Amino acid sequence: MSAAALDFARENRQRFLNELKDLLRIPSVSTLPEHQADVRRAAAFVAAELKRIGMEHVDIIATAGHPLVYADWLHAAGKPTVLCYAHYDVQPPDPLDEWKTPPFEPTERDQNIYARGAVDDKGQLWIHVKALESLFKTGGGRLPLNVRIIIEGEEEVGGEGIAKFVREHSDRLKADFALVSDTEMFAPDLPTLCVGLRGMVYTELEAVGAMTDLHSGMYGGAAPNPFEALARIISRLKDENGKILIPGFYDRVGKPAAEELKAWKSLPFNEEEYRKKEVGSKELTGEAGYTVLERTWARPTLEVHGMPGGFIGAGGKTVIPAKAAAKVSMRLVPDQRPDEIFKLYSEFVRTLVPKGIELKIKQFSIADPIVIKTDNKYVQASTVAMKEVFNKETVYIRSGGSIPIVADFEKFLKIPSVMMGFGLPDDNLHAPNEKFHIPNFYRGIESIIRFFQRVGNEG
């Protein structure tokens, strides 16, 4: 296997990191309308770099929301085709006062780069781009396999644009497998392949009482209170032991195989360290009878994320709000079906509505749960590539999170996904002080170089 691409990547590490910093400076927050121009600017930045390194047919594709970026290079006759997926949009940086350095001014500390989007997913997106550049530059402008790239700007807001594109333009994304780097390693220096993702149903409950906000002294005791109604509803969705009380909710919950559970037990996991350093709570909660890894990887959940409405400013204001909302999501596992779960949830919630309250139920996004089979040659090649870089056996894990497009790739493109992620459990994705461990950025580039070479049968 040629070492020239690895040598090129090592010689250009600082440039690669500096370029990543330029991308991280763009506040491409997909959920906030005031950042629409920034999202488009990030798409243009990525598209320009793909064109510069040698990718062809680079296209910024308009959607009903934020644009997709497409590119390909299809001149490796007889070789497999990989579909590289990533996203350039990021979460909002709030709360800003908890950041040690500004979220869109990338800062190096303790071998980490701190910025919103550093690990989720701009740093991992850039791993793909720089691995391809290294192969192009040392391969006479050629790659060891065929490559298609699809990068979205709506992953953090549901991914509706890319889902529609995959359904309607599957011919343009034809490939043998997908490469997704939007996951994490189980522990530092431990090469990890994610083979399972939970699905999701994200909803909003809006409770409406009176026609306008009312003075609680004049109307308290007579007027319905939407916040109180939501509190009553939410309190009856789960019991005190974490069991979800929606009838039929657990009917299709598949159990991990015995060998998978055995493998999880061998992972370097310390529950007390997890509680203290990752969660930071006095106690861990959840369903009795299951380990932490089972509860976070292989059991469904129901969580409340926010309850906007009423008066939330400093001081007091004695108002009964006319309406209030609660954002509620459910993480799903195989073999649960998002549409069925949403129906069960909606039906049950409507039975809990107090008198005087009108309830509206909105569905924001859904994702299917998925488990990837590990016996295909692309998964096997990726585990060997990472072992060569990290000098340790690659482990298989699941993730508690959701990447909706992975299930779409399997459903509509009929291809497996290889989820090679290089984040760490303490990288604070979606939280203040998000970071990416710089050595993992470099090792990620080398891992993908080796992976592509191996799949292209250069070694």
Secondary structure, 3 states (H helix, E strand, C coil): CCCHHHHHHHHCHHHHHHHHHHHHCCCCECCCHHHHHHHHHHHHHHHHHHHHHCCEEEEEECCCCCCEEEEEECCCCCCCEEEEEEECCECCCCCHHHCCCCCCCCEEECCEEECCCHHHHHHHHHHHHHHHHHHHHHCCCCCCCEEEEEEECCHHHCCHHHHHHHHHCHHHHCCCEEEECCCECCECCECEEEEEECEEEEEEEEEECCCCCEEHHHHCCCCCCHHHHHHHHHHCCECCCCCECCCCCCCCCCCCCHHHHHHHHCCCCCHHHHHHHHHCCCCCCCCCCCCHHHHHHCCCEEEEEECCECCCCCCCCCEECCEEEEEEEEEECCCCCHHHHHHHHHHHHHCCCCCCCEEEEEEEEEECCEECCCCCHHHHHHHHHHHHHHCCCCEEEEECCCCHHHHHHHHHHCCCEEEECCECCCCCCCCCCCEEEHHHHHHHHHHHHHHHHHHCCCC
